[in-house]
Amino acid sequence: MEKPEFVYRIYIQTTADQLYRALTDPELIRIYMGDHGPDSTWEPGAPVRWKMDPDGDFEEVGQRVLAAEPGRRLAYSWHTLQPMHRQMFDFASDEEWERAVQERSRVSFDIEPAAEPELGIRLTLTHDGFDGPDSRMLEGVSEGWVAIVSTLKTLLEGGKFLDEPA
């Protein structure tokens, strides 16, 4: 059986270099993802750290940069479910939780010019490697990535955010 994946494609009026920068620059990441991450040097093999506690420091959660090709591709391994996730999802048993925390997935951002230049840049986000269609991580990232990429698009296209004054 083939493992499920989450794929999301979106067109953004920007350049490939600006999009890659937004995926890797801490100041820009903070705008569309908040203060919790990710944080890395974005070199292959480097850790990708997250701020799991809003008042804490960035933490090593086992993620590594798999590919870093400016203007083309960024990919990294994804963390397993963390203790804070147990409360977010309704696990039927300790056994179900133990199976879920073993799952290791990965995310990639593929950047390419749109086939029609007026569409801008096509970003394909692929999050794959899930254990099965009932993966709790798949469930979580399927909604989370859409919100994050939508805010990224707004940022890069110069749109307004809801919390900005009129």
Backbone torsions as a table, in degrees:
resi	resn	phi	psi	omega
1	MET	NA	133.3	179.4
2	GLU	-75.5	140.9	179.6
3	LYS	-75.0	142.4	-179.8
4	PRO	-71.8	160.5	176.9
5	GLU	-144.2	157.7	174.1
6	PHE	-109.4	122.9	179.1
7	VAL	-124.4	131.0	179.6
8	TYR	-134.9	123.8	178.5
9	ARG	-113.9	139.1	178.9
10	ILE	-148.2	149.4	177.4
11	TYR	-105.5	133.5	-176.4
12	ILE	-128.7	132.7	177.0
13	GLN	-79.3	86.8	-178.9
14	THR	-161.1	-173.5	173.5
15	THR	-104.9	162.4	178.5
16	ALA	-60.7	-40.3	-180.0
17	ASP	-66.8	-40.1	178.4
18	GLN	-66.2	-37.6	178.6
19	LEU	-66.0	-46.4	178.9
20	TYR	-60.7	-42.4	179.0
21	ARG	-59.8	-42.6	179.8
22	ALA	-63.8	-28.8	178.4
23	LEU	-77.5	-16.7	-172.6
24	THR	-124.9	-13.0	-177.3
25	ASP	-87.0	121.2	-175.9
26	PRO	-56.8	-37.7	-179.5
27	GLU	-66.6	-40.4	179.0
28	LEU	-73.0	-39.9	177.5
29	ILE	-57.5	-41.3	-179.2
30	ARG	-59.9	-33.8	-178.3
31	ILE	-67.8	-45.7	-174.4
32	TYR	-100.3	-7.7	177.8
33	MET	-122.5	-6.6	-177.4
34	GLY	85.4	-171.7	-173.7
35	ASP	-80.0	-1.6	-170.4
36	HIS	-92.0	-6.9	172.5
37	GLY	138.7	-174.1	-0.1
38	PRO	-83.7	167.6	180.0
39	ASP	-136.3	130.0	-179.7
40	SER	-164.6	167.6	169.7
41	THR	-83.4	-12.7	178.0
42	TRP	61.4	36.4	171.9
43	GLU	-107.3	142.9	179.6
44	PRO	-51.0	131.1	-178.8
45	GLY	92.1	-15.5	-178.7
46	ALA	-71.6	149.4	176.2
47	PRO	-70.5	151.0	171.5
48	VAL	-112.7	115.6	-174.6
49	ARG	-106.4	154.0	-179.4
50	TRP	-131.8	154.6	174.5
51	LYS	-97.7	96.0	-177.0
52	MET	-76.2	-29.0	177.6
53	ASP	-110.1	121.3	-176.9
54	PRO	-54.1	-29.2	-179.3
55	ASP	-95.9	0.0	-176.2
56	GLY	-98.6	-169.3	178.5
57	ASP	-95.9	168.6	174.0
58	PHE	-65.3	139.8	-176.1
59	GLU	-120.3	147.3	172.2
60	GLU	-78.7	121.0	-179.1
61	VAL	-123.2	21.2	174.1
62	GLY	88.6	11.2	179.0
63	GLN	-91.5	148.7	178.0
64	ARG	-138.1	145.2	175.0
65	VAL	-70.3	125.8	-179.4
66	LEU	-98.3	-33.4	179.7
67	ALA	-151.0	139.6	178.2
68	ALA	-145.4	94.2	-179.3
69	GLU	-121.1	95.6	-175.8
70	PRO	-48.1	132.9	179.7
71	GLY	76.0	-0.4	-176.5
72	ARG	-130.8	-50.0	-171.2
73	ARG	-159.0	140.6	171.2
74	LEU	-136.3	131.6	178.9
75	ALA	-144.2	145.0	175.7
76	TYR	-151.9	153.6	175.5
77	SER	-69.3	155.1	-175.0
78	TRP	-108.8	147.8	179.0
79	HIS	-69.2	157.5	173.2
80	THR	-78.1	172.5	174.9
81	LEU	-60.2	138.7	-179.6
82	GLN	-103.8	163.7	-178.7
83	PRO	-51.6	-36.4	-180.0
84	MET	-63.7	-25.0	-179.8
85	HIS	-73.5	-22.8	-178.2
86	ARG	-61.5	-34.6	179.1
87	GLN	-77.4	-25.3	-178.6
88	MET	-74.9	-31.3	-178.3
89	PHE	-113.4	148.6	-178.3
90	ASP	-92.2	94.5	179.3
91	PHE	-86.6	130.2	-176.1
92	ALA	-69.6	-28.6	-175.9
93	SER	-155.6	167.7	174.6
94	ASP	-64.1	-34.5	178.9
95	GLU	-63.7	-42.4	178.0
96	GLU	-62.3	-42.0	178.1
97	TRP	-62.2	-45.6	-179.1
98	GLU	-61.7	-39.3	176.0
99	ARG	-65.8	-43.0	-176.0
100	ALA	-64.2	-36.2	-176.5
101	VAL	-77.0	-5.6	176.7
102	GLN	-86.7	-19.0	-175.0
103	GLU	-66.0	131.9	179.0
104	ARG	-125.6	117.5	-178.9
105	SER	-116.1	-174.6	178.8
106	ARG	-148.2	156.8	179.2
107	VAL	-126.5	142.6	175.9
108	SER	-136.9	146.3	178.1
109	PHE	-119.1	109.0	178.8
110	ASP	-102.7	126.0	-173.6
111	ILE	-114.1	126.8	177.9
112	GLU	-153.3	154.3	175.6
113	PRO	-62.6	144.0	175.4
114	ALA	-67.1	152.4	178.1
115	ALA	-59.6	-32.3	176.1
116	GLU	-110.4	110.7	-172.5
117	PRO	-50.9	-32.2	-178.4
118	GLU	-66.4	-14.0	177.5
119	LEU	-82.3	-13.0	178.1
120	GLY	89.4	-131.0	-176.9
121	ILE	-109.6	137.0	175.9
122	ARG	-97.5	122.3	175.1
123	LEU	-104.9	124.2	174.2
124	THR	-113.6	113.9	176.6
125	LEU	-98.2	123.8	176.8
126	THR	-123.1	121.2	174.8
127	HIS	-115.7	115.1	-173.6
128	ASP	-136.6	-177.5	179.8
129	GLY	89.4	16.8	-179.9
130	PHE	-74.9	151.6	-176.6
131	ASP	-70.2	-27.0	-178.9
132	GLY	-177.3	173.9	-176.8
133	PRO	-65.3	-18.3	179.1
134	ASP	-96.9	17.1	179.2
135	SER	-60.0	129.3	178.0
136	ARG	-68.9	-34.6	178.4
137	MET	-66.1	-42.8	177.0
138	LEU	-58.4	-43.2	178.9
139	GLU	-58.6	-45.0	-177.6
140	GLY	-69.8	-46.2	-176.3
141	VAL	-71.7	-26.0	-179.0
142	SER	-60.4	-37.0	176.9
143	GLU	-87.3	-39.9	-175.9
144	GLY	-62.7	-45.1	-177.5
145	TRP	-65.1	-37.2	-179.5
146	VAL	-61.8	-45.2	179.0
147	ALA	-63.7	-43.6	-178.4
148	ILE	-64.7	-47.8	-177.9
149	VAL	-67.6	-33.4	176.2
150	SER	-62.8	-42.5	178.5
151	THR	-68.9	-37.0	175.4
152	LEU	-60.1	-45.0	178.3
153	LYS	-60.0	-45.8	178.4
154	THR	-58.0	-45.4	179.4
155	LEU	-58.9	-52.1	-174.6
156	LEU	-70.1	-25.2	179.6
157	GLU	-95.2	6.3	174.5
158	GLY	75.6	21.3	179.8
159	GLY	-77.2	175.0	179.3
160	LYS	-95.6	148.4	175.3
161	PHE	-99.4	153.4	-175.2
162	LEU	-60.3	-30.8	-176.5
163	ASP	-88.6	3.1	178.5
164	GLU	-82.1	142.5	176.7
165	PRO	-66.3	150.5	-177.8
166	ALA	-68.6	NA	NA
